[in-house]
């Protein structure tokens, strides 16, 4: 009998672990919507990258570009953060292309990694109040059966609403020589706090997908 109970506890624990894993995986803040690779591109071993993140907040831009650079440098790839030499004002409109190309010629970069926000959505979520019926119990964990008995009901929480903001972002990789787009990823990031908190997980996800393309 003792052996049976141990087996039952092991099964329940395994199921709880699986459930927890599914919950955590499903709650990832950044979700990949689309990845595109130019299948006709003649892959070379690219050695140097200029990193440009088009955000107007200087500290956010610096954090973003430095985080990207960390992953490239770890792989032995020369990475140049654009915030060191390019003012954000020079990356607007018609000046964007000229400023970037000039900088790439100066430092000999053979590829450009360009990240930008493409949309921002805010929606209101309404959470209703919770009602609990008394007299609910469970018998037999292995049977997974829940029995409820009649009893008085009363709301235990008040309903409330909150706003949920998400950012649509695109990171593109361009070949410097041809100015051709060779790789792109589109994502949506759900913000549960300051946007800066999502920089590290976003960069980790994007670079993992990028390096799997074997361009570097």
N, C-alpha and C positions, 0 to 999 in steps of 0.2 A: 504493500500500500504506500509506504514511504517513497518507493521508487516511482510509483505512478504520480504522486503529488509533485515530485521533483521534475518529472517530465512535463507535467502540466504547467509548472511555473516557468520552465525554460521556453515552452511554446508561447506563453503569454508575453514573456519578456522580449522574445524575438519579434512578435507582432507589434509590440509597443515601439521597439526600435525602428522597425520598418515604417510605422505610422509617423514617428517623429522625423525620420529622414525625408518622407514625402512632404510633410508640412514645411520643413526648412527649405527644401528644393523649390517648392511651389511659391515660396514667399521671397525669392530672390528679387532685389530691387530692380535690377536691369535684365530685361528680356531681349534676346536677339530676334529681330523681325526678318532680316534678310542679309545674306552674305553673297557677294558677287565676285567672281574672279575672271579675268580675261584669259580664256583658255588658249588664245592665239599668241599670247605674249611669250617671247623667247626668253625664258628665265635665265637670269644671270645671278651671280653671287654678289648682291648689292652690298656695299661696304659702308656707306655713309648716308645719313638721313637728316633732313631738316624738319623739325617738329614745329607745327603752327597750330595753336588752339585759338579760335576766334571767339574770345569772350572779353568783355570790356573791363571786368574787375581785375586789376593788376595782380593781386595776390592769388586769385583763383587761376588765372592764366599761368602764373609761375608754378603753382602746385601741379597743375595738369601737365604742363610740358616737362617739368622735372621728373614726374612720376613715369611718363613715357620714356624719357631718356634713361632712367635707371634700368629698365628692362632691356633696352638696346645695348647699353654699355656692358651689362652682365654677359651678353652674348658676344662681346668683342666688336661691336658695331659702333662706329663713330656717330654720335648723336649731338646735334646742335639745337639748343632751345632758342626759338626766335625772340623770346622776350628780352634776351640779352642785348640785341642790336636793333630790333624792329619795333617801333612804336605802334600801338594799336591803330592810331590815326592813319598810318601809312598802309593799313591793310583793309581799306574801305574802297568799294566801287572799282573804278578802272585802275586805281593804283595798286590793287591787291596783286594782280599777276606780275606787274613790273617789279614791285618791291621784292617779291619772293624769288623771281628768277635772278634778279641782281645778286641777292644774298646767296643763292645756290651757286652762282658762278664764282663768287668770292671764296667760298669755303670748299668748293669741289664736291658738293653733295650730289649723289646720283639718284636720290629719290626724295620725295616730299610726302610727309604724313600730315594731313590736314583734317582737323576735327572742328565741327561746328554744330550749334543747336539749330534744328530746322523747324521745330514747333514746340509749343508749350500749351498744355491742356489742364484745366482745373474743373473738377466736378464736385458736387456736394453729395456726400453719402449720408443717408438717414438711418440711424440705428434705433430700432424700436425698443421699448422697455422689455425687460425679461420677466416672465411669469413662471413660478415654480409650483408644481402640484405636490403636496405633502404625501408621504406614504409610498415613495418610490424606493425600491430595493433591488438588489441583485442576488441571485442564488446560483451558485455553481459557475465559477469563472470559465471552466472548460466548455460549459453549455452555451455561454455568451447569451443568456436569456435575461431580460429585464421585465419585471412584473410591476405594474403600477396599480395602486388601490385608490378608491375614491377618497377625496379629502378636500378641504378648503383651498382655494387658490387666491393668490394675492401678488400684485406686481412687486418685484424686489428692486428694480432699478428704473430710473426715469429714461425715457427716450432722449436721444441727442443727435446732433448732426456735426459733421466735420468735412472740411474741404480736402480733397486729394489732388495733388499736382503731379503731373508727369512731364518729362522732357523727352522729345524725340531728338536723337542725335545721329549724326553720320560721321564716320571716319573714313577718309579716302586716302589711297596711296597712289602717287603719280610717278611715272618715270621722268627723270629730269631731262633726258636727251630729247625725247619725243613729246613731252608734256601730255602723255597719254595716261588715262585712268587705267590702272591695272588691278586694283582690288578695292572693295568697298564693303562696309558693314553698316547696317541701319539698326538702331536699338531704341528701346523705350525704357526710361528710368523713372520709377515711382519714387517721389521724394517724401520721406517721412521725417525729415529734419533739414538742416542746412545743406544746400547742394554740394558743398565742399566734402561732406561725409561720404559721398558716392564716388568721388574721384578715384580712389584706390581700387575698389572692386570693379569699376568700369574699365580702367586701364588694364587690370589683370585679365579681364574677360576678352577685351579687344586684342591685346598682344598675343594671347594664347591662340586665338583664331588666326591672327596675321602670321605668326611664325609657323603655323601648320601649313601655310601656303608654300613654304620653302623658297620664297624669294630671297631670304637672307641666309 
